[in-house]
Amino acid sequence: MCVSVRVRILGEEHLIKGDAPADYIKKLAQHVDTHLWKIQQSNPTLPRHKAAILAALNIADELERLRVEHDELLKLMEEAN
């Protein structure tokens, strides 16, 4: 089921369409918004498109670290069995 959700990122409203529940899409948008605001606050003259690239890299780093941690936990569970 496709849903449309209005979210605000860096003060701009965006209409996001997706198959995920509206609350999930809002949560993702809030996560992105938080990263972008932190970058903009620490680098106020940085253009928005560069802030978006840094935010994407930060979020990708979070994801990769969690994947590694997940894989390590799976290995520990397999060894314990």
C-alpha positions as CSV (number, residue, x, y, z in Angstrom):
1,M,0.0,0.0,0.0
2,C,1.5,3.3,-1.1
3,V,1.3,6.2,1.4
4,S,2.1,9.9,1.1
5,V,3.6,11.6,4.1
6,R,4.5,15.3,4.5
7,V,7.8,15.7,6.4
8,R,10.0,18.7,7.2
9,I,13.7,18.4,6.7
10,L,15.9,21.5,7.4
11,G,12.7,23.6,7.6
12,E,11.5,22.6,4.1
13,E,8.4,20.5,3.6
14,H,8.7,17.4,1.4
15,L,6.1,14.9,0.3
16,I,7.4,11.4,0.6
17,K,5.6,8.4,-1.0
18,G,6.4,4.9,0.0
19,D,5.2,1.5,1.0
20,A,6.3,1.8,4.6
21,P,3.9,3.0,7.4
22,A,3.6,6.8,7.8
23,D,5.1,6.8,11.3
24,Y,8.2,4.9,10.0
25,I,8.7,7.4,7.1
26,K,8.4,10.3,9.6
27,K,10.9,8.6,11.9
28,L,13.4,8.2,9.0
29,A,12.9,11.9,8.0
30,Q,13.5,13.0,11.6
31,H,16.7,11.0,11.7
32,V,17.9,12.7,8.4
33,D,16.8,16.1,9.7
34,T,18.7,15.6,13.0
35,H,21.9,14.8,11.1
36,L,21.5,17.7,8.7
37,W,20.9,20.2,11.6
38,K,24.0,19.0,13.4
39,I,26.1,19.5,10.3
40,Q,24.6,22.9,9.5
41,Q,25.2,24.1,13.1
42,S,28.8,23.1,13.1
43,N,29.4,24.3,9.5
44,P,27.0,27.2,9.0
45,T,28.5,28.3,5.7
46,L,28.5,24.8,4.2
47,P,26.1,24.6,1.2
48,R,23.1,22.4,1.7
49,H,24.0,19.9,-1.0
50,K,27.4,19.3,0.7
51,A,25.7,19.0,4.1
52,A,23.4,16.4,2.5
53,I,26.4,14.4,1.3
54,L,28.0,14.5,4.8
55,A,24.7,13.4,6.4
56,A,24.4,10.6,3.9
57,L,28.0,9.5,4.7
58,N,27.3,9.7,8.4
59,I,24.2,7.6,8.1
60,A,26.0,5.1,5.9
61,D,28.7,4.9,8.6
62,E,26.1,4.2,11.3
63,L,24.5,1.5,9.1
64,E,27.9,-0.2,8.3
65,R,28.9,-0.2,12.0
66,L,25.6,-1.8,13.0
67,R,26.0,-4.4,10.2
68,V,29.4,-5.3,11.5
69,E,28.1,-5.5,15.1
70,H,25.2,-7.6,14.0
71,D,27.5,-10.0,12.2
72,E,29.7,-10.3,15.2
73,L,26.7,-11.0,17.5
74,L,25.4,-13.7,15.0
75,K,28.9,-15.4,15.1
76,L,28.9,-15.3,18.9
77,M,25.4,-16.9,19.0
78,E,26.5,-19.6,16.5
79,E,29.6,-20.4,18.6
80,A,27.5,-20.6,21.8
81,N,25.2,-23.2,20.2
